Amino acid sequence: MSSRLCAALLALAMASCAPQPATSAIDRLHECAIEEGPTGAYCGTLSVPENRATGQGRTIALKIVVAPALRRDAASDPLFILEGGPGAGAATLAGARLGMFRRFRTDRDLVFVDQRGTGESNRLGCDPSVEEMDEVATDDDRALTRLRACLAALDADPRLYTTSIAMDDLDDVRRFLGYERINLWGGSYGTRAALVYLRQHEAQVRSVVLDGVAPQDMRLPLTTARDAQRALDRLIADCAADAACAATFPTLGADIRALFTRLEAERPTVTGVHPRTGLPISLPLSRRDVALVVFRALYVPEVASLLPRVLTDAAAGNYQGLLALAFASAPEGDKRDMAIGMHLSVVCAEDIPRITPDDRVTADAGGFLGAAMFDAQYSACSFWPRGEVPESYYAPITSATPVLILSGADDPVTPPTWGEHVAPHLTNSRHIVVPGAGHITLTRGCVPAIVDTFLRTASVTGLDPACTGTLTRPPFFLTPTGPAAPPAPKTP
């Protein structure tokens, strides 16, 4: 054998023994096309059996989007983003959500997965006219008829779209992408998903951020009216404590009560101008219509700051501002953000069975929202197929994994009481209530910096929430143009 051949064989042998570069998650995906996901991200799918128990029959292609870390020496543990609803798809919304999480992308990959039944993961979708539970609530008979037709047309077994099953899917995605341990951020219903994943796959979890806690024993939507009324009461009290707001709206609470009392007795036909098209419109307005607009507005503090002006005007018979707010918060067009079928598959299996007809009294609780959301979902669940959920599912989720719990002080749907509810069982947790924040706190003030510190250290020990003490509710709109009256024009 020649010396040259020996040298070549020796080099080949040495190369085969050398460490090989690790395969990254993006090696299993492809660069997202414009219609698939955000620029610079990687897209793909993982097929899982719809029936995980048997492994037979229909499969679901779970949509995945990964925004790779920006640092070359990035951490090996990514941040998985779990969307709310239930019914929203994280991968489908990745382009819209990426800005919220960009800060954390410096150090680690961001992973978005459309949970089964959402987005492009065999979405349990209906006609756009029933894609929001708000619309089901406003016209029960017609909406329920459409829901029945939607159910009959689904290419799915709706019983197999519960949270526990979906979190086993998520662990398959983790394994497929090659991650050993992961961090979780869950918002709203996503906090329930994160908690369930933590219970089922704790060894794979490095840390968890729960933003707006909706635990598995919450019994949606039983407490919605109560929590919404709390948020509205806080807004009224904050207006009364603000000199300019109190002077402009001195009888705000009484005016709001008078408005809802009048709408309970009559359904006026409101004429005005469509805020988008500029064309004249005329439509009947019910108490429930107004209640749902107010409820949606309370989610976002900047929008809630409009309510004193809008509701005072409505109480005086001027509904134009209310109409503008209604159309602004319920955009027309494609409503693919929320899959109502998946929403019902979760709520009808996990929440409604634990609510009795007598609980309707609790659901109403005399609040402005009444039983609108409760009645709509309760009626829909009377015929929606119901998956099996064991009683053990509702037991407190206990863990020593580091968990950061965030609650908005003015949240109308997942107020701080829910964070307080889960914290005692999460023995390595810290609960921070963010002043002036509504539903989801991640974009408020210094909260991103707190979350960044937590994700880098996976520890609640060194967190300092003092910076949130300066946060307040945004200024109230005293006029339709802003917090303060415009200056008087100068005389020549």
C-alpha positions in Angstrom: 0.0 0.0 0.0 1.4 3.4 -1.0 2.2 6.0 1.7 -0.2 8.4 0.0 -3.1 5.8 0.2 -2.3 5.1 3.9 -2.4 8.8 4.7 -5.8 9.2 3.0 -7.2 6.2 4.9 -5.8 7.6 8.2 -7.4 11.0 7.5 -10.7 9.4 6.7 -10.6 7.3 9.9 -9.8 10.4 12.0 -12.7 12.3 10.4 -15.2 9.6 11.2 -14.2 9.7 14.9 -14.3 13.5 15.2 -17.4 15.2 16.8 -20.0 16.0 14.2 -21.8 19.3 14.3 -25.2 19.1 16.0 -28.3 19.2 13.8 -30.3 22.4 14.5 -34.0 22.7 14.5 -34.0 24.7 11.3 -32.3 21.8 9.5 -35.7 20.0 9.8 -37.6 22.9 8.3 -37.4 25.2 5.3 -37.2 29.0 5.0 -40.7 30.4 5.2 -42.3 31.7 2.0 -44.0 35.0 2.3 -47.4 33.4 2.7 -46.2 30.9 5.3 -44.5 33.0 8.0 -42.3 35.9 8.9 -39.1 36.8 7.0 -36.1 35.1 8.4 -38.1 32.3 10.0 -38.3 28.6 9.1 -41.5 26.7 8.5 -42.5 23.1 8.4 -44.9 20.5 9.6 -45.0 17.4 11.8 -47.7 14.8 11.3 -49.3 13.3 14.4 -52.2 10.9 14.7 -55.5 12.6 15.5 -56.3 9.6 17.8 -53.1 9.4 19.8 -54.5 6.5 21.9 -54.8 4.1 18.9 -52.4 5.7 16.4 -54.8 4.8 13.7 -56.9 6.8 11.2 -56.7 10.5 10.4 -53.4 12.4 10.8 -52.8 16.1 11.6 -50.0 18.1 10.0 -49.0 20.5 12.8 -47.7 23.8 11.4 -44.4 24.9 12.9 -42.6 28.2 12.7 -39.1 28.7 14.2 -37.5 32.1 14.4 -33.8 31.2 15.1 -31.7 32.9 17.7 -29.6 35.8 16.6 -26.5 35.0 18.5 -24.1 32.3 17.3 -23.6 31.0 20.8 -27.3 30.9 21.6 -28.8 28.9 24.4 -29.9 25.4 23.5 -33.3 25.8 25.2 -35.8 27.6 23.0 -38.9 29.6 24.0 -42.2 27.9 22.9 -45.0 30.4 22.5 -48.5 29.1 23.5 -51.4 31.1 22.2 -54.7 32.0 23.8 -58.4 31.6 23.0 -58.7 28.6 23.1 -58.7 28.6 19.3 -55.8 30.8 18.2 -52.8 29.3 16.3 -49.4 30.4 17.3 -47.6 29.6 14.0 -50.3 31.3 11.9 -50.0 34.4 14.1 -46.2 34.2 14.3 -45.7 37.2 12.0 -47.9 39.4 14.1 -46.5 38.1 17.4 -42.8 38.2 16.6 -42.4 41.8 17.7 -43.6 41.0 21.2 -40.9 38.4 21.6 -38.1 39.8 19.6 -36.1 40.7 22.7 -35.9 37.1 23.7 -34.8 35.9 20.2 -31.3 37.3 20.8 -30.4 34.4 23.1 -32.7 31.5 22.0 -34.9 30.2 19.2 -38.6 31.2 19.3 -40.9 28.3 18.4 -44.5 28.8 17.3 -46.8 25.8 16.8 -50.4 25.8 15.6 -52.1 23.6 18.3 -54.3 20.9 16.8 -57.5 22.4 15.6 -56.1 25.9 15.1 -54.4 27.8 12.3 -53.3 25.4 9.7 -53.2 22.3 11.9 -56.5 20.8 10.7 -58.3 23.9 11.8 -61.8 23.3 13.3 -63.1 26.4 11.6 -66.6 27.5 10.7 -68.2 30.1 8.4 -66.7 33.5 9.3 -70.0 34.7 10.6 -69.6 32.4 13.6 -65.9 32.6 14.0 -66.1 34.6 17.2 -68.1 33.6 20.3 -69.2 37.2 20.6 -71.3 36.8 17.4 -72.8 33.5 18.7 -73.8 35.5 21.8 -75.6 38.2 19.8 -77.9 36.0 17.8 -78.2 32.6 19.5 -80.7 30.8 17.2 -79.1 31.6 13.9 -75.6 31.2 15.2 -76.4 27.8 16.8 -77.9 26.6 13.5 -74.7 27.6 11.7 -72.6 25.9 14.4 -74.5 22.6 13.8 -73.9 22.9 10.1 -70.2 23.6 10.8 -69.9 20.6 13.0 -71.4 18.3 10.3 -68.9 19.6 7.7 -65.8 19.1 9.9 -63.2 16.5 8.7 -62.3 15.7 12.3 -63.4 14.1 15.5 -63.9 17.1 17.8 -63.6 14.9 20.9 -59.8 14.6 20.2 -58.8 18.3 20.5 -58.5 18.7 24.2 -55.5 20.4 25.9 -53.9 17.2 27.3 -53.8 15.6 23.9 -52.5 18.7 22.3 -49.6 19.0 24.8 -48.5 15.5 23.9 -48.4 16.8 20.3 -46.2 19.7 21.5 -43.7 17.3 23.1 -43.5 15.4 19.7 -42.6 18.8 18.1 -40.0 19.4 20.7 -38.5 16.0 20.0 -38.7 16.4 16.3 -36.9 19.7 16.4 -34.1 18.2 18.5 -34.5 20.3 21.7 -33.8 18.5 25.0 -35.3 21.1 27.3 -37.6 24.1 26.5 -39.0 27.3 28.1 -42.7 28.1 27.8 -44.5 31.4 27.5 -48.3 31.0 27.7 -50.8 33.8 27.4 -54.5 33.5 28.6 -55.6 30.0 27.6 -52.0 29.4 26.7 -51.2 29.4 30.4 -53.5 26.4 30.8 -51.7 24.7 28.0 -48.3 25.5 29.6 -49.4 24.2 33.0 -50.7 21.0 31.4 -47.5 20.5 29.5 -45.6 21.1 32.7 -47.5 18.4 34.4 -47.2 15.9 31.6 -43.6 16.6 30.5 -41.9 18.3 33.5 -38.5 16.8 32.8 -38.4 18.7 29.5 -39.2 22.1 31.0 -36.5 24.6 32.1 -38.8 27.5 33.0 -42.4 28.8 32.4 -43.9 32.3 32.0 -47.7 32.5 32.7 -49.2 35.7 31.5 -52.9 36.1 32.4 -53.6 32.8 34.1 -56.5 30.7 33.0 -55.9 27.4 34.8 -57.5 24.1 34.0 -60.0 24.3 36.9 -61.2 27.8 35.9 -64.6 26.6 34.5 -64.9 29.0 31.6 -66.9 31.1 31.1 -68.5 30.9 34.6 -66.6 33.8 36.1 -66.4 36.0 33.0 -69.2 38.4 34.0 -67.8 38.8 37.5 -64.3 39.5 36.4 -65.5 41.9 33.6 -67.5 43.8 36.1 -64.5 44.1 38.4 -62.5 45.6 35.6 -65.3 48.1 34.7 -65.6 49.1 38.4 -61.9 49.7 38.6 -62.1 52.0 35.5 -64.9 54.0 37.1 -63.0 54.3 40.3 -59.8 55.4 38.5 -61.8 58.0 36.6 -63.2 59.3 39.9 -59.7 59.5 41.3 -58.4 61.5 38.3 -59.2 65.2 38.7 -59.7 65.8 34.9 -61.7 62.7 34.3 -63.9 63.3 37.4 -64.6 66.8 36.3 -65.5 65.8 32.8 -67.5 62.7 33.7 -68.8 63.4 37.3 -71.6 60.8 37.1 -69.8 58.2 35.0 -71.0 55.2 37.1 -74.6 56.3 37.2 -74.6 57.1 33.5 -73.3 53.6 32.6 -75.9 51.9 34.8 -78.6 54.1 33.3 -77.4 53.2 29.8 -77.6 49.4 30.4 -81.0 49.7 32.2 -82.4 51.6 29.2 -81.0 49.0 26.8 -82.5 46.2 28.8 -86.0 47.7 28.3 -85.7 48.8 24.6 -83.6 48.1 21.5 -83.1 51.4 19.8 -82.3 51.7 16.1 -79.1 53.6 15.8 -78.2 55.7 12.8 -74.8 57.0 12.0 -71.8 56.8 9.8 -69.9 53.6 9.2 -66.4 54.4 10.6 -64.6 52.5 7.8 -66.7 53.2 4.7 -68.1 56.6 5.6 -71.5 55.4 4.4 -74.7 55.9 6.4 -75.8 52.9 8.5 -78.8 52.0 10.5 -79.0 49.0 12.9 -80.7 47.9 16.0 -78.6 48.0 19.2 -79.2 45.6 22.1 -77.9 45.7 25.6 -75.8 42.6 24.8 -74.2 44.3 21.8 -73.0 47.2 24.0 -71.9 44.9 26.8 -69.7 42.9 24.4 -68.1 46.0 23.0 -67.3 47.2 26.5 -65.9 43.8 27.4 -63.6 43.7 24.4 -62.4 47.3 25.1 -61.4 46.4 28.7 -58.8 44.0 27.4 -56.5 46.8 26.2 -55.9 49.8 28.5 -55.4 52.2 25.6 -58.8 51.2 24.2 -60.4 51.2 27.7 -59.4 54.8 28.1 -62.0 55.7 25.5 -64.9 54.2 27.5 -65.8 57.1 29.8 -66.2 59.4 26.8 -68.0 56.8 24.6 -70.4 55.5 27.2 -71.2 59.0 28.5 -72.1 60.0 25.0 -74.2 56.8 24.5 -76.1 57.5 27.7 -77.0 60.8 26.2 -78.2 59.2 23.0 -75.1 59.7 20.9 -73.9 56.3 19.8 -71.4 57.2 17.0 -68.3 56.7 19.3 -69.7 53.4 20.4 -70.2 52.3 16.8 -66.7 53.3 15.9 -65.3 51.3 18.9 -67.5 48.3 17.9 -66.2 48.2 14.4 -62.6 48.9 15.4 -62.6 45.9 17.8 -64.4 43.5 15.5 -62.6 43.8 12.2 -64.2 42.6 9.0 -62.6 40.1 6.6 -61.0 36.8 7.2 -61.3 35.7 10.9 -58.7 33.0 10.9 -57.3 34.1 14.2 -59.8 32.0 16.2 -61.1 28.6 15.4 -64.5 28.4 17.2 -64.7 24.6 16.7 -61.5 24.0 18.6 -62.6 26.6 21.2 -65.8 24.5 21.8 -63.8 21.2 21.8 -61.8 22.5 24.7 -64.5 24.4 26.7 -67.2 21.8 26.2 -65.0 19.0 27.4 -62.9 20.7 30.1 -65.1 23.5 31.6 -68.8 23.2 30.9 -69.3 19.7 32.4 -68.3 21.1 35.8 -71.0 23.9 35.6 -74.5 23.2 36.7 -77.7 25.0 35.4 -77.9 26.7 38.9 -74.5 28.2 38.3 -76.1 30.6 35.7 -77.0 32.8 38.6 -73.3 33.0 39.5 -72.5 33.6 35.9 -74.7 36.7 35.7 -73.8 38.1 39.1 -75.6 41.4 38.2 -72.7 42.6 36.1 -73.0 44.6 32.9 -72.1 41.6 30.8 -74.8 39.5 32.2 -74.9 35.8 31.1 -74.3 36.6 27.4 -71.1 34.6 27.0 -72.2 31.9 29.5 -75.6 31.2 27.7 -74.0 31.1 24.2 -71.3 28.6 25.1 -73.6 26.5 27.4 -76.1 26.2 24.5 -73.4 25.3 21.9 -72.0 22.6 24.3 -75.4 20.9 24.4 -74.6 19.3 21.0 -70.9 19.7 20.5 -69.0 16.4 20.8 -67.3 16.1 24.2 -63.9 14.5 24.8 -63.1 12.5 27.8 -61.4 14.4 30.6 -60.5 12.5 33.8 -61.2 14.1 37.2 -57.5 14.1 37.9 -57.1 16.7 35.2 -58.5 19.3 37.6 -56.1 18.6 40.5 -53.7 21.4 41.3 -50.6 21.3 39.1 -47.6 21.1 41.4 -44.0 21.7 40.4 -40.7 23.1 41.6 -39.8 24.3 38.1 -39.1 28.1 38.0 -42.4 29.8 37.0 -42.9 33.5 36.6 -46.6 34.5 36.9 -47.8 37.8 35.5 -51.2 39.4 36.0 -52.7 42.7 34.8 -54.2 44.6 37.6 -57.1 45.7 35.4 -57.5 42.4 33.4 -61.3 41.8 32.7 -61.0 38.0 32.1 -57.9 36.6 34.0 -57.5 39.0 36.9 -54.8 38.5 39.6 -56.9 36.1 41.7 -56.1 33.4 39.2 -52.4 33.9 39.6 -52.9 33.8 43.3 -54.9 30.5 42.8 -52.0 28.6 41.1 -49.0 30.2 42.8 -49.1 28.1 46.1 -48.7 24.9 44.2 -45.8 26.2 42.1 -43.2 26.2 44.9 -40.5 27.9 42.8 -42.7 30.8 41.5 -43.1 34.5 41.7 -46.4 36.3 41.1 -46.1 39.9 39.8 -49.2 42.1 39.4 -48.6 44.8 36.8 -50.4 48.1 37.6 -52.4 49.7 34.7 -52.2 46.5 32.6 -55.1 44.7 31.1 -55.1 41.3 29.5 -51.5 40.1 28.8 -48.8 42.2 30.4 -45.7 41.4 28.2 -45.8 44.7 26.3 -46.2 46.9 29.4 -43.3 49.1 30.5 -40.4 47.1 32.1 -42.2 43.8 32.0 -40.1 42.6 29.0 -36.9 43.3 30.9 -38.2 41.2 33.9 -39.1 38.3 31.6 -35.7 38.6 29.9 -33.9 38.3 33.2 -36.1 35.4 34.2 -35.4 33.5 30.9 -31.7 34.1 31.1 -31.4 32.9 34.7 -34.3 30.5 35.0 -34.7 31.8 38.5 -37.3 33.9 40.3 -34.8 34.8 43.1 -33.2 37.9 41.6 -36.3 39.4 40.0 -37.0 43.0 41.0 -40.6 44.1 40.1 -40.0 47.6 41.6 -39.9 49.1 38.1 -43.6 48.2 37.6 -44.5 50.6 40.4 -44.4 53.6 38.0 -46.9 52.0 35.6 -50.4 53.4 35.4 -53.5 53.2 33.3 -53.2 55.4 30.1 -54.8 58.8 30.4 -58.6 58.9 29.8 -59.9 60.5 26.6 -61.7 63.5 27.8 -62.7 64.4 24.2 -62.8 62.2 21.1 -59.4 63.5 20.1 -57.4 62.7 23.2 -56.8 63.0 27.0 -57.0 66.8 27.0 -59.1 69.4 25.3 -57.5 70.9 22.2 -56.1 74.4 22.7 -58.4 77.2 21.7 -57.5 78.7 18.3 -55.4 81.9 18.5 -57.1 85.1 17.6 -55.4 87.1 14.8 
